[in-house]
Amino acid sequence: MQRGTASTSGGAATVAEGPLLDLSTESTWPSPYALDPLWRRAQTGTDFDQARLAERESADSLVTAVRVGGSLGRTALGALRYASDRREIRGRLCALVPGSGPATLSLLLDALHEVVTNAPLTEDSVARDGDAPCSEKLLEVSRRAELSPTDQDRVNGVLAALRTGAVGR
């Protein structure tokens, strides 16, 4: 299988707009993920298998898998921290934050914080076009009453990094 093919082949893995993202549930994995041994090994959460998955898939295809939700989405988020191109998808990842429930929101904020503070700087990730909409979404989320202090810190850290341009440095 080639880089990014798991999330781009076939309509079963395509996620339509609709219900809110839920990463706390268990659900049946759609094809081709369900049949892919590397995705299944990465599900166990071992760093080596998650890194192998991130090496094979692009950050963009991992975010597509996150959008499927459930344990597949959690597996993709786990692998995302190893994707060398993860900084480029900060806008797509940020778009998933509004409307998420507390458990999913916490996972997404953790991943987004890692992306904007630790991801390597590349030529393709320098463009900051998506940072303003991301900041707006995070400001909305920061006003939620159910936001934990840890998640509030993550939101503030991401906002500060986006504002100062310290993203990925």
Backbone hydrogen bonds in HBPLUS format (Angstrom, degrees):
<---DONOR---> <-ACCEPTOR-->    atom                        ^
c    i                          cat <-CA-CA->   ^        H-A-AA   ^      H-
h    n   atom  resd res      DA  || num        DHA   H-A  angle D-A-AA Bond
n    s   type  num  typ     dist DA aas  dist angle  dist       angle   num
A0005-THR N   A0002-GLN O   3.03 MM   3  5.66 162.3  2.06 145.9 144.5     1
A0008-THR N   A0005-THR O   3.25 MM   3  5.11 143.9  2.39  95.7 106.0     2
A0009-SER N   A0005-THR O   3.15 MM   4  5.78 134.7  2.36 151.8 152.2     3
A0014-THR N   A0011-GLY O   3.08 MM   3  5.15 150.5  2.17 104.3 113.5     4
A0070-GLY N   A0022-ASP O   2.84 MM  48  6.08 178.2  1.84 145.1 144.7     5
A0034-ALA N   A0030-PRO O   3.10 MM   4  5.80 160.4  2.14 132.0 137.8     6
A0035-LEU N   A0032-PRO O   3.26 MM   3  5.59 138.4  2.44 105.9 116.2     7
A0036-ASP N   A0033-TYR O   3.07 MM   3  5.21 160.7  2.11 110.0 116.2     8
A0040-ARG N   A0036-ASP O   3.12 MM   4  6.40 161.0  2.15 153.8 159.6     9
A0041-ARG N   A0037-PRO O   2.87 MM   4  6.10 154.6  1.94 145.1 151.9    10
A0042-ALA N   A0038-LEU O   2.89 MM   4  6.03 159.3  1.93 148.5 154.5    11
A0043-GLN N   A0039-TRP O   3.08 MM   4  6.29 130.2  2.34 138.1 150.6    12
A0043-GLN N   A0040-ARG O   3.22 MM   3  5.11 134.2  2.44  92.0 104.4    13
A0044-THR N   A0041-ARG O   3.13 MM   3  5.74 150.5  2.22 113.0 120.0    14
A0045-GLY N   A0042-ALA O   2.99 MM   3  5.49 157.9  2.04 112.5 119.7    15
A0050-GLN N   A0046-THR O   2.99 MM   4  6.21 161.1  2.03 157.5 163.7    16
A0051-ALA N   A0047-ASP O   2.85 MM   4  5.96 156.3  1.90 148.4 155.0    17
A0052-ARG N   A0048-PHE O   2.92 MM   4  6.16 152.7  2.00 144.6 152.4    18
A0053-LEU N   A0049-ASP O   2.95 MM   4  6.12 155.4  2.01 143.2 149.7    19
A0054-ALA N   A0050-GLN O   2.94 MM   4  6.18 159.5  1.99 147.4 152.9    20
A0055-GLU N   A0051-ALA O   2.91 MM   4  6.08 143.9  2.05 142.1 152.1    21
A0056-ARG N   A0052-ARG O   3.04 MM   4  6.30 149.3  2.13 144.4 151.9    22
A0057-GLU N   A0053-LEU O   2.80 MM   4  5.95 168.6  1.82 159.9 163.4    23
A0062-LEU N   A0058-SER O   3.04 MM   4  6.37 147.0  2.15 145.8 155.6    24
A0063-VAL N   A0059-ALA O   2.96 MM   4  6.26 153.1  2.04 149.9 156.2    25
A0064-THR N   A0060-ASP O   3.08 MM   4  6.38 148.5  2.18 141.5 150.4    26
A0065-ALA N   A0061-SER O   3.11 MM   4  6.38 148.5  2.21 138.1 145.6    27
A0066-VAL N   A0062-LEU O   2.89 MM   4  6.25 144.2  2.02 142.9 153.8    28
A0067-ARG N   A0063-VAL O   3.07 MM   4  6.36 150.9  2.16 146.5 152.5    29
A0068-VAL N   A0065-ALA O   3.07 MM   3  5.26 146.2  2.18 102.2 112.1    30
A0069-GLY N   A0066-VAL O   2.91 MM   3  5.45 137.8  2.10 112.7 123.6    31
A0073-GLY N   A0069-GLY O   2.94 MM   4  4.40 157.9  1.99 118.0 118.9    32
A0074-ARG N   A0070-GLY O   3.08 MM   4  6.48 155.0  2.15 148.0 155.5    33
A0075-THR N   A0071-SER O   2.90 MM   4  6.03 153.4  1.97 141.7 148.8    34
A0076-ALA N   A0072-LEU O   2.96 MM   4  6.24 158.9  2.00 150.9 156.3    35
A0077-LEU N   A0073-GLY O   2.93 MM   4  6.18 155.9  1.99 147.4 154.0    36
A0078-GLY N   A0074-ARG O   2.94 MM   4  6.16 153.7  2.01 145.7 152.8    37
A0079-ALA N   A0075-THR O   3.07 MM   4  6.37 148.5  2.17 146.0 154.1    38
A0080-LEU N   A0076-ALA O   2.89 MM   4  6.03 139.0  2.06 143.5 155.4    39
A0082-TYR N   A0079-ALA O   2.93 MM   3  5.65 163.0  1.96 123.8 129.5    40
A0083-ALA N   A0080-LEU O   3.03 MM   3  5.19 160.0  2.07 110.4 116.8    41
A0086-ARG N   A0083-ALA O   3.24 MM   3  5.31 158.3  2.29 115.6 114.0    42
A0088-GLU N   A0085-ASP O   3.16 MM   3  5.82 145.0  2.28 116.8 124.8    43
A0089-ILE N   A0086-ARG O   3.21 MM   3  5.63 156.0  2.27 110.5 117.0    44
A0090-ARG N   A0087-ARG O   3.39 MM   3  5.63 162.8  2.42 115.0 114.2    45
A0093-LEU N   A0089-ILE O   2.93 MM   4  6.16 163.6  1.96 163.1 168.3    46
A0094-CYS N   A0090-ARG O   2.89 MM   4  5.92 153.5  1.96 140.7 148.4    47
A0095-ALA N   A0091-GLY O   3.02 MM   4  6.20 142.7  2.17 139.6 149.0    48
A0096-LEU N   A0093-LEU O   3.13 MM   3  5.48 150.3  2.22 105.9 114.5    49
A0097-VAL N   A0094-CYS O   3.10 MM   3  5.42 155.0  2.17 110.5 117.8    50
A0100-SER N   A0097-VAL O   3.22 MM   3  5.78 162.7  2.25 139.1 139.0    51
A0105-LEU N   A0101-GLY O   2.71 MM   4  5.70 163.6  1.74 166.2 172.1    52
A0106-SER N   A0102-PRO O   3.00 MM   4  6.06 157.8  2.05 145.3 149.9    53
A0107-LEU N   A0103-ALA O   3.34 MM   4  6.61 159.5  2.38 142.2 146.7    54
A0108-LEU N   A0104-THR O   2.94 MM   4  6.19 163.5  1.97 156.8 161.6    55
A0109-LEU N   A0105-LEU O   2.83 MM   4  5.98 163.4  1.86 155.3 159.8    56
A0110-ASP N   A0106-SER O   3.00 MM   4  6.12 154.6  2.07 144.3 151.2    57
A0111-ALA N   A0107-LEU O   3.06 MM   4  6.32 161.4  2.10 146.8 151.4    58
A0112-LEU N   A0108-LEU O   2.80 MM   4  6.00 162.0  1.83 152.5 158.2    59
A0113-HIS N   A0109-LEU O   2.83 MM   4  5.90 159.3  1.88 145.2 151.1    60
A0114-GLU N   A0110-ASP O   3.07 MM   4  6.30 158.5  2.12 145.1 150.7    61
A0115-VAL N   A0111-ALA O   2.91 MM   4  6.16 156.3  1.96 148.9 155.9    62
A0116-VAL N   A0112-LEU O   2.97 MM   4  6.22 166.8  1.99 157.8 159.3    63
A0117-THR N   A0113-HIS O   3.02 MM   4  6.01 140.3  2.18 144.7 154.7    64
A0118-ASN N   A0114-GLU O   2.89 MM   4  5.41 154.7  1.95 143.2 148.5    65
A0119-ALA N   A0115-VAL O   3.38 MM   4  5.03 147.2  2.49 117.6 123.7    66
A0168-GLY N   A0116-VAL O   2.93 MM  52  5.56 148.1  2.03 131.4 135.4    67
A0125-SER N   A0122-THR O   3.12 MM   3  5.20 138.2  2.31  98.8 110.6    68
A0131-ASP N   A0128-ARG O   3.06 MM   3  5.38 161.9  2.09 114.5 120.3    69
A0134-CYS N   A0130-GLY O   3.23 MM   4  6.28 152.6  2.31 141.6 149.6    70
A0135-SER N   A0131-ASP O   2.87 MM   4  6.08 156.0  1.92 149.0 155.3    71
A0136-GLU N   A0132-ALA O   3.02 MM   4  6.33 155.2  2.08 151.0 157.5    72
A0137-LYS N   A0133-PRO O   3.02 MM   4  6.30 159.3  2.06 148.5 153.3    73
A0138-LEU N   A0134-CYS O   2.93 MM   4  6.19 158.3  1.98 152.4 158.7    74
A0139-LEU N   A0135-SER O   2.90 MM   4  6.10 148.9  2.00 146.7 155.1    75
A0140-GLU N   A0136-GLU O   3.10 MM   4  6.41 154.1  2.17 145.9 152.1    76
A0141-VAL N   A0137-LYS O   3.05 MM   4  6.35 161.3  2.08 147.7 152.5    77
A0142-SER N   A0138-LEU O   2.85 MM   4  6.02 147.4  1.95 144.7 153.7    78
A0143-ARG N   A0140-GLU O   3.17 MM   3  5.62 154.6  2.24 108.8 116.3    79
A0144-ARG N   A0141-VAL O   3.03 MM   3  5.50 168.6  2.05 119.0 122.2    80
A0147-LEU N   A0144-ARG O   3.45 MM   3  5.59 165.9  2.47 105.0 108.5    81
A0152-GLN N   A0148-SER O   2.83 MM   4  6.10 154.4  1.89 154.6 162.9    82
A0153-ASP N   A0149-PRO O   2.95 MM   4  6.18 152.0  2.03 143.1 150.0    83
A0154-ARG N   A0150-THR O   2.98 MM   4  6.33 150.1  2.07 143.0 151.6    84
A0155-VAL N   A0151-ASP O   2.88 MM   4  6.16 163.5  1.91 153.1 156.6    85
A0156-ASN N   A0152-GLN O   2.93 MM   4  6.15 166.7  1.95 150.3 154.0    86
A0157-GLY N   A0153-ASP O   2.85 MM   4  6.01 154.3  1.91 147.1 154.4    87
A0158-VAL N   A0154-ARG O   2.92 MM   4  6.16 160.8  1.96 154.0 158.5    88
A0159-LEU N   A0155-VAL O   2.88 MM   4  6.09 167.7  1.90 156.7 160.5    89
A0160-ALA N   A0156-ASN O   2.92 MM   4  6.04 159.9  1.96 145.7 151.2    90
A0161-ALA N   A0157-GLY O   3.02 MM   4  6.19 159.6  2.06 144.6 150.2    91
A0162-LEU N   A0158-VAL O   2.88 MM   4  6.11 158.4  1.92 154.2 160.2    92
A0163-ARG N   A0159-LEU O   2.90 MM   4  6.03 158.2  1.94 150.4 156.4    93
A0164-THR N   A0160-ALA O   2.97 MM   4  6.07 164.5  1.99 153.0 156.5    94
A0165-GLY N   A0161-ALA O   3.10 MM   4  5.82 126.4  2.40 135.0 145.7    95
A0166-ALA N   A0161-ALA O   3.12 MM   5  4.87 125.3  2.43 135.6 144.0    96
A0169-ARG N   A0166-ALA O   3.36 MM   3  5.62 159.8  2.40 129.7 124.3    97
